[in-house]
Amino acid sequence: MTYRGQHLLSVKDISLESIDELFRVAELMRPYATRQKMTRVLQGAVLGNMFFEPSTRTRVSFGSAFNLLGGEVRETTGLSNSALAKGESLYDTAQVLSGYSDVIVMRHPAAHSVSEFAEGSRVPVINGGDGPNEHPTQALLDLFTIKNELARLGQNIQQLSLTLLGDLKYGRTVHSLCHLLSLYHGLKIQLISPDALKLPTAYVDMLSNAGHQIEIGSDLEKGLSQANIIYQTRIQEERFSSEEEAARYKGYFRLNKKIYSEHCLPDAVIMHPLPRDSRNNANELDNDLNEEPGLAIFRQTDNGVLVRMALFACILGVKDQLSKYESEVNWQVGLK
């Protein structure tokens, strides 16, 4: 994949070479994302941000990423606020809205809906999550975070021992990440989940065929003790057939400071695609972990802006023009 002028609909379209190039560009975005400098390389460009399923991080980070490159954002949120509620097809909607935009990000509750939309679009479309199917940009930012966290520890991707923890059956972020991990060889991956929420066989086979060492089980302590990266997922209650069924697994695996100290490697990194469910009956990641250096969940969200900025720059063909439109920041950055 070369990105420029192309849709990003599936992780299946991504190669190791295109990942390396995207991550190289993402690193160039740090001074802009941290407000040390600003660039107006996309001044005048318009992002159509179309989110027909609830979202906070993905929607706002895509918008922020485009704004930080100097572009403008037009948002549509909720099916009821669009002509789709009146029976308009995804193709017709795409034909219309692509006339107003230079690039479109779309999230929709139905699997493969973003690909259907892209067939009618006259501009590049990025998949922001299509129901239970895929979340390619989350997988990219997760892999970017894994590589950066390992580098912080003086390690590289070939030294990865990753525990995927929680709802591995319905978690689209896990499924998309597995696709990217299958591009590598010889990693160690532990799959820890309740028996009913195991990673689907197709993804296990994909990882095994890549030569990864795979362990499958439900023993939390064993899974934690082997990992330098722990990736926990929320129980995807919206994917279950009933609230009662979903409630059966809430709080099944909980991490807190005591468990982390007793069972994890000293420098183990904790990741989570968020939102973490902090309600008492779930409490996946306890607040007492917030000050742990290994808790990377907010570094992860920051990385999402870098990766999405890089995607826009690559897709719209401006990755080599950033400094040309650069200037100094003239406001206070952060708290004193």
C-alpha positions, 0 to 999 in steps of 0.5 A, a space after each residue: 500500500 502506498 497510501 497516496 490517494 487510496 482508501 484505508 479500509 482493512 488491515 489486510 491492505 497493509 504491508 510491513 513496508 507501508 507500516 514502516 513508512 507510516 511510522 516514520 512519518 508519525 515520528 515527524 508529527 511529534 512537534 506538531 502534536 505536542 504544540 512545539 510547532 505548528 504546520 498549515 500544510 493542509 490549510 483549506 482541506 476538508 475532512 468529512 468525519 462521519 460517525 454513526 456509532 458512539 465514539 470519543 477517542 477515534 472521532 476526536 483524535 481524527 478531527 484533532 489530527 486534521 486540525 493540527 495539519 491546518 485542515 478543517 473538519 465537518 462532522 456528522 454523528 448518529 444515524 438519526 442525524 443523517 439522510 441514511 435515516 430517510 432511506 438514502 443508500 451508503 452509495 448516494 451518501 458517499 457521492 454527495 459527501 465526497 463532493 464536500 470533502 477531501 478525505 472522509 473518515 467513517 464509522 458505522 455499526 454494520 460490518 463491511 459498511 465502510 467498504 460499501 460507502 467507499 465504492 461511491 466516494 470520489 475521495 479517499 475513505 478511512 475506516 474508523 470502525 465497521 461494527 464487529 469487523 475491523 478497526 485498522 487505525 486502532 491496530 496501527 496506533 497499537 502497533 506503533 505504541 508496542 514498538 515505542 514502549 519496547 524501545 523505551 525498555 531497550 527492546 525491539 519487536 522480535 523480543 515481544 511477549 504479548 498477552 491479549 487479555 479479556 474479550 478476544 471473541 468480539 474485540 475488533 481491535 484485537 482482531 485487527 492487531 492480530 492481522 498486523 502481528 501476523 506480518 512478523 515472525 517468531 513472537 510469543 503471544 498469550 491469549 487469555 480469556 473466558 472460554 466463551 470469549 476465546 479468539 476465533 480460530 481463524 485468527 489463532 491459525 493466522 498467528 500460528 502460521 506466522 510462526 508465533 509461539 501461541 498459548 491459549 488459556 484462562 489463567 490470568 496470573 500465568 498470562 501476566 507473568 510472561 508478558 512484557 506487553 499486556 493488552 487488555 480489552 473491554 467486554 464488548 457488551 454491545 456485541 452480545 445478544 443480551 445484557 444478561 449475557 454480557 454481564 456474566 463476564 464483566 469484571 472477569 479479569 481485573 488488574 490493579 496495583 496489587 495484582 500488577 506488583 505480584 504477578 507482572 514483570 517489573 517493567 511490564 507495559 499495560 495497554 487498553 484500546 479504551 474506554 476502560 470500564 470503570 464501573 464497580 461491576 467491571 473495573 477492568 483497570 483500577 485507578 490505583 494503576 494510574 501512576 504506574 510507569 508501565 500504564 501506557 493507555 494515555 501514551 497510546 491515545 496520544 500516539 493515535 493522533 500521531 498515526 492519524 496525522 501521518 495517515 492524512 499526510 500520506 494519503 493527501 500527498 503532503 508528508 514531505 511538505 510539513 516544514 515548508 508550512 511550519 511556524 512557531 506556536 504563540 500560545 502557552 502549551 499545557 499547565 504551569 
